[in-house]
Amino acid sequence: MDISTWVSVQRDDGETVGYLDPADPDYTLVTPRNVLGHAVADACGYLDGEQLLLERGISEVMTDWVLDSGSRDATELLTILEVSPHGIVLANALQTKALQPTERIHVPWPDVQHRLVPSRP
């Protein structure tokens, strides 16, 4: 997936809340994506996509996640520690909350394969 055409959407304080992925060459239609790279709506107009991402914010990053849900390799509940172009860093949610040492799990960013799924819909 070519992410070089994605346009970041930022709040007034400069925090990135998501990206607009062009569905056509002139950006008339875009697919809004959250900070993980997950599509959060069907293709829509640029301003509508931007507004949607601003309203959604980044609160979903604070939820617990499951890696490779539904597979034999599915992991325990995870919390996101970091999201950057270098990757998504996760760790065991309960151990992290208890401030215990825990293994760090790295997932490539953007997670367009949806390896990460919220633990609660």
N, C-alpha and C positions, 0 to 999 in steps of 0.2 A: 504494500500500500504506500502510495506517495503522500507523505505528510507535509511535503514542502509547500503545498498550496493551501494548507489549513491556515485560517486566520484566528489568532487568539482573541478571546473576549475577556475584557478586564473590568472589574468594578472600579469605582472612583478612586479607591485606595491603591490601585495597581495590581490587586490580587487576580490572577487568572482563574476564571470560573468555567472555562470550556473553550471549545474551538468550533469554527464553522468550516465544514468540509464542502467545497463546491461540488454541486451535482451537475453543473454545466459550466462551460468555459468562462462565461461572463459574470458568474456569481449571482445570477438572478435567483437561482434555487440553491440552497445550501442544506446540508445535513448537520444539525446541531449535535455536538459530541461533548460529553462531560470531560473532566480533567484526566480521566483514565483512558479516554479515547472511545468510550462506548457511545453508540448512537442513542440519543434520548428522545428522538422524534423522527418522523418521516421528513423528507425534503420539504422545505418551506421557503418563504421569502427571506432575504437577508436580515431585514429589520425584525421580523417575527422570530427568527432563530436567535438573534442577539438578545432580544427581550426575554425569551424563554430561558436562556442560559443565565442571564442576570437574576431572574426570579428564582431559579433553582439553587443558585449558589453552589457551595462546596460541602454542605453539611453531610451529604451522603458518604463522604470520605471518612467520617467519624463512626460509621456503622461497622459491624463485624462482617467479614467476608469469608467465603469458602473458595479454595483454589481447586479447579478441575472438578466441580460439583457433578455428581452423577456417575463418576468414573471410579474404578477400583483404587485409583491413586488420590482420591479426594482427601483433602487435609482437614485438620481441625479448624475451629474458628480462628480467624486471623484478623489483625488490625493493621491498617496502613500506617507505616512510619514515615514514608517519604514518597513523593511523586515528582519525577523530573524527567527530562529527555534522556537521562542516563538509565532510567528504569523505575519500577515500582518496588519498594522495599516493604515487606510485611513480616510480622512475627506473631507467635501464638498470643491470642487476645488476652487470655486469663493470666498468663505468666507476665505479660507486659504490664497489665494493670497492677499486678502484685510486685512490680519492679524486680522480678527475678530474671536472671540471664536466660536468654532463649535464642534459638537459631534464627538467623535472618534468611528470608526467602526472597529471591529476586525474580521479578517477572518483567519481560521487556515492555517498554512503553512505546507506542500506545498499545493497549490491550484490545486490539481489534478482533481477536479470536475469542473474546469473552471468557478467558480462563478464570477470571474473578467474577463471582456472583454474590450479591448481598445475601447474608444468612437469613434475613427476613425480607420477603417481597415488599 
